Amino acid sequence: MKSDSSSLSKADSSSSASSISKKSKSKKIDRVETSLKDATHDLSLFKFKSAAVVPLVLFVVFGLLNSLFEGNVVAKPPSTPLPSSGR
């Protein structure tokens, strides 16, 4: 009878240990998933900001280049254009 009760207590302790281990694993998975969601959100925000900054920088650069080369001949075509037949 004693061996039966000791085997039951061992079974109970092993099942409770596995239950605790499963709970700790699920908590760890939840923490990892939460940190992954936070990192994904931060990355999306960074991509959005950089996608907004790039057109602004290009707008400023092209405006600056336009003002620098306004009215200056940069290149001349090597030949004259063909006459159009629309006349």
N, CA, C and O atoms as a GROMACS GRO file, in nm:
protein
  348
    1MET      N    1   0.081  -0.119   0.000
    1MET     CA    2   0.000   0.000   0.000
    1MET      C    3   0.086   0.125   0.000
    1MET      O    4   0.052   0.224  -0.064
    2LYS      N    5   0.198   0.120   0.072
    2LYS     CA    6   0.285   0.235   0.076
    2LYS      C    7   0.345   0.263  -0.061
    2LYS      O    8   0.361   0.379  -0.100
    3SER      N    9   0.377   0.158  -0.133
    3SER     CA   10   0.436   0.178  -0.265
    3SER      C   11   0.336   0.243  -0.360
    3SER      O   12   0.374   0.322  -0.446
    4ASP      N   13   0.208   0.209  -0.346
    4ASP     CA   14   0.106   0.270  -0.429
    4ASP      C   15   0.093   0.420  -0.399
    4ASP      O   16   0.081   0.501  -0.491
    5SER      N   17   0.094   0.455  -0.273
    5SER     CA   18   0.079   0.596  -0.236
    5SER      C   19   0.202   0.676  -0.277
    5SER      O   20   0.192   0.793  -0.316
    6SER      N   21   0.320   0.614  -0.267
    6SER     CA   22   0.442   0.685  -0.307
    6SER      C   23   0.447   0.703  -0.458
    6SER      O   24   0.494   0.806  -0.508
    7SER      N   25   0.400   0.604  -0.532
    7SER     CA   26   0.398   0.617  -0.677
    7SER      C   27   0.296   0.722  -0.721
    7SER      O   28   0.318   0.793  -0.819
    8LEU      N   29   0.184   0.732  -0.648
    8LEU     CA   30   0.085   0.836  -0.678
    8LEU      C   31   0.140   0.975  -0.650
    8LEU      O   32   0.119   1.068  -0.728
    9SER      N   33   0.211   0.989  -0.539
    9SER     CA   34   0.267   1.120  -0.506
    9SER      C   35   0.374   1.159  -0.607
    9SER      O   36   0.387   1.277  -0.642
   10LYS      N   37   0.451   1.062  -0.655
   10LYS     CA   38   0.552   1.090  -0.759
   10LYS      C   39   0.484   1.131  -0.889
   10LYS      O   40   0.530   1.222  -0.957
   11ALA      N   41   0.375   1.064  -0.922
   11ALA     CA   42   0.302   1.097  -1.044
   11ALA      C   43   0.242   1.236  -1.033
   11ALA      O   44   0.244   1.313  -1.130
   12ASP      N   45   0.188   1.270  -0.914
   12ASP     CA   46   0.131   1.403  -0.894
   12ASP      C   47   0.238   1.510  -0.904
   12ASP      O   48   0.216   1.616  -0.964
   13SER      N   49   0.354   1.484  -0.845
   13SER     CA   50   0.461   1.584  -0.847
   13SER      C   51   0.516   1.600  -0.989
   13SER      O   52   0.550   1.712  -1.029
   14SER      N   53   0.524   1.491  -1.064
   14SER     CA   54   0.575   1.502  -1.201
   14SER      C   55   0.474   1.573  -1.291
   14SER      O   56   0.513   1.649  -1.380
   15SER      N   57   0.344   1.549  -1.269
   15SER     CA   58   0.243   1.618  -1.349
   15SER      C   59   0.237   1.766  -1.313
   15SER      O   60   0.217   1.850  -1.401
   16SER      N   61   0.255   1.799  -1.184
   16SER     CA   62   0.255   1.939  -1.145
   16SER      C   63   0.381   2.008  -1.197
   16SER      O   64   0.376   2.125  -1.233
   17ALA      N   65   0.492   1.937  -1.201
   17ALA     CA   66   0.616   1.994  -1.254
   17ALA      C   67   0.603   2.020  -1.403
   17ALA      O   68   0.648   2.123  -1.453
   18SER      N   69   0.542   1.927  -1.475
   18SER     CA   70   0.523   1.947  -1.618
   18SER      C   71   0.423   2.060  -1.644
   18SER      O   72   0.436   2.134  -1.741
   19SER      N   73   0.324   2.072  -1.555
   19SER     CA   74   0.227   2.180  -1.567
   19SER      C   75   0.294   2.315  -1.544
   19SER      O   76   0.267   2.411  -1.616
   20ILE      N   77   0.384   2.322  -1.445
   20ILE     CA   78   0.458   2.446  -1.418
   20ILE      C   79   0.551   2.477  -1.535
   20ILE      O   80   0.563   2.592  -1.576
   21SER      N   81   0.615   2.376  -1.586
   21SER     CA   82   0.706   2.396  -1.699
   21SER      C   83   0.629   2.444  -1.823
   21SER      O   84   0.678   2.529  -1.896
   22LYS      N   85   0.510   2.391  -1.845
   22LYS     CA   86   0.428   2.435  -1.959
   22LYS      C   87   0.384   2.580  -1.940
   22LYS      O   88   0.381   2.657  -2.036
   23LYS      N   89   0.350   2.616  -1.815
   23LYS     CA   90   0.308   2.753  -1.787
   23LYS      C   91   0.424   2.849  -1.809
   23LYS      O   92   0.406   2.956  -1.867
   24SER      N   93   0.543   2.811  -1.764
   24SER     CA   94   0.658   2.899  -1.781
   24SER      C   95   0.695   2.912  -1.929
   24SER      O   96   0.736   3.019  -1.974
   25LYS      N   97   0.681   2.803  -2.003
   25LYS     CA   98   0.709   2.809  -2.147
   25LYS      C   99   0.608   2.898  -2.218
   25LYS      O  100   0.644   2.975  -2.307
   26SER      N  101   0.481   2.887  -2.179
   26SER     CA  102   0.380   2.970  -2.243
   26SER      C  103   0.400   3.117  -2.207
   26SER      O  104   0.377   3.205  -2.291
   27LYS      N  105   0.442   3.146  -2.083
   27LYS     CA  106   0.471   3.284  -2.045
   27LYS      C  107   0.589   3.338  -2.124
   27LYS      O  108   0.588   3.453  -2.168
   28LYS      N  109   0.690   3.254  -2.142
   28LYS     CA  110   0.808   3.296  -2.218
   28LYS      C  111   0.771   3.321  -2.364
   28LYS      O  112   0.819   3.416  -2.425
   29ILE      N  113   0.687   3.235  -2.420
   29ILE     CA  114   0.642   3.254  -2.558
   29ILE      C  115   0.562   3.381  -2.570
   29ILE      O  116   0.577   3.454  -2.668
   30ASP      N  117   0.476   3.410  -2.472
   30ASP     CA  118   0.399   3.534  -2.474
   30ASP      C  119   0.490   3.656  -2.468
   30ASP      O  120   0.467   3.754  -2.539
   31ARG      N  121   0.593   3.650  -2.385
   31ARG     CA  122   0.688   3.763  -2.375
   31ARG      C  123   0.762   3.783  -2.506
   31ARG      O  124   0.780   3.896  -2.551
   32VAL      N  125   0.804   3.672  -2.569
   32VAL     CA  126   0.876   3.681  -2.696
   32VAL      C  127   0.784   3.737  -2.805
   32VAL      O  128   0.826   3.820  -2.885
   33GLU      N  129   0.660   3.691  -2.808
   33GLU     CA  130   0.564   3.741  -2.907
   33GLU      C  131   0.536   3.890  -2.887
   33GLU      O  132   0.524   3.964  -2.984
   34THR      N  133   0.525   3.932  -2.762
   34THR     CA  134   0.502   4.073  -2.733
   34THR      C  135   0.621   4.157  -2.777
   34THR      O  136   0.603   4.263  -2.837
   35SER      N  137   0.741   4.110  -2.748
   35SER     CA  138   0.860   4.186  -2.790
   35SER      C  139   0.871   4.188  -2.942
   35SER      O  140   0.917   4.287  -3.000
   36LEU      N  141   0.831   4.080  -3.008
   36LEU     CA  142   0.832   4.076  -3.154
   36LEU      C  143   0.733   4.175  -3.213
   36LEU      O  144   0.762   4.242  -3.311
   37LYS      N  145   0.613   4.183  -3.152
   37LYS     CA  146   0.514   4.280  -3.198
   37LYS      C  147   0.565   4.422  -3.180
   37LYS      O  148   0.546   4.506  -3.268
   38ASP      N  149   0.630   4.450  -3.067
   38ASP     CA  150   0.685   4.583  -3.043
   38ASP      C  151   0.794   4.616  -3.145
   38ASP      O  152   0.799   4.726  -3.198
   39ALA      N  153   0.881   4.519  -3.172
   39ALA     CA  154   0.989   4.542  -3.268
   39ALA      C  155   0.932   4.562  -3.408
   39ALA      O  156   0.983   4.646  -3.484
   40THR      N  157   0.829   4.489  -3.444
   40THR     CA  158   0.765   4.504  -3.575
   40THR      C  159   0.701   4.642  -3.587
   40THR      O  160   0.709   4.706  -3.691
   41HIS      N  161   0.638   4.686  -3.479
   41HIS     CA  162   0.576   4.819  -3.480
   41HIS      C  163   0.682   4.928  -3.495
   41HIS      O  164   0.663   5.023  -3.571
   42ASP      N  165   0.793   4.914  -3.423
   42ASP     CA  166   0.901   5.013  -3.433
   42ASP      C  167   0.960   5.015  -3.574
   42ASP      O  168   0.988   5.122  -3.628
   43LEU      N  169   0.978   4.898  -3.633
   43LEU     CA  170   1.032   4.891  -3.769
   43LEU      C  171   0.936   4.955  -3.869
   43LEU      O  172   0.980   5.027  -3.959
   44SER      N  173   0.808   4.929  -3.856
   44SER     CA  174   0.709   4.988  -3.946
   44SER      C  175   0.708   5.140  -3.934
   44SER      O  176   0.698   5.210  -4.034
   45LEU      N  177   0.719   5.190  -3.811
   45LEU     CA  178   0.723   5.334  -3.789
   45LEU      C  179   0.848   5.395  -3.851
   45LEU      O  180   0.841   5.502  -3.912
   46PHE      N  181   0.962   5.328  -3.837
   46PHE     CA  182   1.086   5.377  -3.896
   46PHE      C  183   1.077   5.378  -4.048
   46PHE      O  184   1.121   5.474  -4.112
   47LYS      N  185   1.020   5.273  -4.107
   47LYS     CA  186   1.005   5.268  -4.253
   47LYS      C  187   0.912   5.378  -4.302
   47LYS      O  188   0.936   5.437  -4.407
   48PHE      N  189   0.806   5.406  -4.227
   48PHE     CA  190   0.713   5.513  -4.264
   48PHE      C  191   0.782   5.648  -4.260
   48PHE      O  192   0.765   5.730  -4.351
   49LYS      N  193   0.859   5.673  -4.156
   49LYS     CA  194   0.930   5.800  -4.144
   49LYS      C  195   1.031   5.817  -4.256
   49LYS      O  196   1.041   5.924  -4.315
   50SER      N  197   1.106   5.712  -4.285
   50SER     CA  198   1.208   5.723  -4.390
   50SER      C  199   1.142   5.737  -4.527
   50SER      O  200   1.196   5.805  -4.614
   51ALA      N  201   1.028   5.674  -4.547
   51ALA     CA  202   0.957   5.687  -4.674
   51ALA      C  203   0.902   5.828  -4.690
   51ALA      O  204   0.882   5.874  -4.803
   52ALA      N  205   0.875   5.898  -4.581
   52ALA     CA  206   0.827   6.036  -4.588
   52ALA      C  207   0.943   6.134  -4.607
   52ALA      O  208   0.925   6.238  -4.669
   53VAL      N  209   1.060   6.102  -4.554
   53VAL     CA  210   1.174   6.194  -4.562
   53VAL      C  211   1.237   6.192  -4.701
   53VAL      O  212   1.280   6.297  -4.749
   54VAL      N  213   1.244   6.079  -4.765
   54VAL     CA  214   1.312   6.067  -4.894
   54VAL      C  215   1.251   6.160  -5.000
   54VAL      O  216   1.326   6.231  -5.066
   55PRO      N  217   1.119   6.164  -5.019
   55PRO     CA  218   1.065   6.257  -5.119
   55PRO      C  219   1.092   6.404  -5.084
   55PRO      O  220   1.113   6.486  -5.173
   56LEU      N  221   1.090   6.437  -4.956
   56LEU     CA  222   1.119   6.574  -4.917
   56LEU      C  223   1.262   6.613  -4.952
   56LEU      O  224   1.287   6.723  -5.002
   57VAL      N  225   1.356   6.524  -4.925
   57VAL     CA  226   1.496   6.551  -4.957
   57VAL      C  227   1.514   6.563  -5.108
   57VAL      O  228   1.583   6.653  -5.155
   58LEU      N  229   1.452   6.474  -5.184
   58LEU     CA  230   1.463   6.483  -5.331
   58LEU      C  231   1.400   6.612  -5.383
   58LEU      O  232   1.454   6.672  -5.476
   59PHE      N  233   1.289   6.654  -5.326
   59PHE     CA  234   1.225   6.778  -5.367
   59PHE      C  235   1.319   6.896  -5.345
   59PHE      O  236   1.332   6.982  -5.432
   60VAL      N  237   1.384   6.899  -5.231
   60VAL     CA  238   1.478   7.008  -5.201
   60VAL      C  239   1.599   7.002  -5.294
   60VAL      O  240   1.642   7.106  -5.345
   61VAL      N  241   1.655   6.885  -5.317
   61VAL     CA  242   1.774   6.872  -5.402
   61VAL      C  243   1.742   6.912  -5.545
   61VAL      O  244   1.819   6.985  -5.607
   62PHE      N  245   1.629   6.864  -5.599
   62PHE     CA  246   1.595   6.901  -5.737
   62PHE      C  247   1.563   7.049  -5.749
   62PHE      O  248   1.593   7.111  -5.851
   63GLY      N  249   1.502   7.108  -5.647
   63GLY     CA  250   1.478   7.251  -5.647
   63GLY      C  251   1.608   7.329  -5.647
   63GLY      O  252   1.621   7.429  -5.717
   64LEU      N  253   1.705   7.284  -5.567
   64LEU     CA  254   1.836   7.348  -5.563
   64LEU      C  255   1.908   7.336  -5.697
   64LEU      O  256   1.964   7.433  -5.747
   65LEU      N  257   1.906   7.217  -5.756
   65LEU     CA  258   1.969   7.198  -5.886
   65LEU      C  259   1.902   7.282  -5.993
   65LEU      O  260   1.969   7.336  -6.081
   66ASN      N  261   1.769   7.295  -5.986
   66ASN     CA  262   1.697   7.376  -6.083
   66ASN      C  263   1.739   7.523  -6.072
   66ASN      O  264   1.757   7.591  -6.173
   67SER      N  265   1.753   7.572  -5.950
   67SER     CA  266   1.792   7.711  -5.933
   67SER      C  267   1.937   7.734  -5.974
   67SER      O  268   1.971   7.843  -6.021
   68LEU      N  269   2.023   7.634  -5.957
   68LEU     CA  270   2.163   7.650  -5.997
   68LEU      C  271   2.181   7.652  -6.148
   68LEU      O  272   2.262   7.728  -6.199
   69PHE      N  273   2.106   7.570  -6.218
   69PHE     CA  274   2.124   7.558  -6.363
   69PHE      C  275   2.016   7.631  -6.442
   69PHE      O  276   2.002   7.607  -6.562
   70GLU      N  277   1.941   7.717  -6.381
   70GLU     CA  278   1.833   7.788  -6.450
   70GLU      C  279   1.892   7.883  -6.554
   70GLU      O  280   1.971   7.971  -6.520
   71GLY      N  281   1.853   7.865  -6.679
   71GLY     CA  282   1.899   7.952  -6.788
   71GLY      C  283   2.034   7.914  -6.844
   71GLY      O  284   2.075   7.975  -6.943
   72ASN      N  285   2.105   7.822  -6.789
   72ASN     CA  286   2.236   7.779  -6.841
   72ASN      C  287   2.217   7.663  -6.938
   72ASN      O  288   2.140   7.571  -6.913
   73VAL      N  289   2.290   7.669  -7.049
   73VAL     CA  290   2.286   7.559  -7.144
   73VAL      C  291   2.378   7.450  -7.091
   73VAL      O  292   2.498   7.472  -7.071
   74VAL      N  293   2.322   7.335  -7.069
   74VAL     CA  294   2.399   7.225  -7.014
   74VAL      C  295   2.456   7.139  -7.126
   74VAL      O  296   2.570   7.094  -7.117
   75ALA      N  297   2.378   7.117  -7.231
   75ALA     CA  298   2.424   7.035  -7.344
   75ALA      C  299   2.349   7.078  -7.469
   75ALA      O  300   2.234   7.121  -7.462
   76LYS      N  301   2.418   7.067  -7.584
   76LYS     CA  302   2.354   7.096  -7.712
   76LYS      C  303   2.342   6.966  -7.789
   76LYS      O  304   2.435   6.885  -7.789
   77PRO      N  305   2.230   6.946  -7.856
   77PRO     CA  306   2.217   6.822  -7.935
   77PRO      C  307   2.316   6.822  -8.051
   77PRO      O  308   2.345   6.928  -8.107
   78PRO      N  309   2.367   6.707  -8.088
   78PRO     CA  310   2.468   6.699  -8.193
   78PRO      C  311   2.413   6.724  -8.333
   78PRO      O  312   2.491   6.746  -8.426
   79SER      N  313   2.283   6.720  -8.352
   79SER     CA  314   2.227   6.741  -8.484
   79SER      C  315   2.098   6.821  -8.470
   79SER      O  316   2.046   6.842  -8.360
   80THR      N  317   2.047   6.866  -8.585
   80THR     CA  318   1.920   6.939  -8.582
   80THR      C  319   1.805   6.840  -8.593
   80THR      O  320   1.821   6.735  -8.656
   81PRO      N  321   1.691   6.870  -8.534
   81PRO     CA  322   1.579   6.778  -8.541
   81PRO      C  323   1.523   6.769  -8.683
   81PRO      O  324   1.537   6.863  -8.761
   82LEU      N  325   1.461   6.656  -8.715
   82LEU     CA  326   1.400   6.638  -8.848
   82LEU      C  327   1.280   6.730  -8.861
   82LEU      O  328   1.208   6.753  -8.764
   83PRO      N  329   1.260   6.783  -8.981
   83PRO     CA  330   1.141   6.870  -8.999
   83PRO      C  331   1.013   6.789  -8.986
   83PRO      O  332   1.004   6.675  -9.034
   84SER      N  333   0.914   6.848  -8.922
   84SER     CA  334   0.790   6.774  -8.905
   84SER      C  335   0.706   6.786  -9.031
   84SER      O  336   0.714   6.888  -9.101
   85SER      N  337   0.626   6.686  -9.062
   85SER     CA  338   0.546   6.685  -9.183
   85SER      C  339   0.406   6.743  -9.157
   85SER      O  340   0.318   6.732  -9.242
   86GLY      N  341   0.386   6.802  -9.043
   86GLY     CA  342   0.255   6.855  -9.006
   86GLY      C  343   0.222   6.986  -9.074
   86GLY      O  344   0.106   7.027  -9.066
   87ARG      N  345   0.312   7.054  -9.140
   87ARG     CA  346   0.286   7.182  -9.203
   87ARG      C  347   0.223   7.169  -9.334
   87ARG      O  348   0.195   7.269  -9.399
   0.00000   0.00000   0.00000
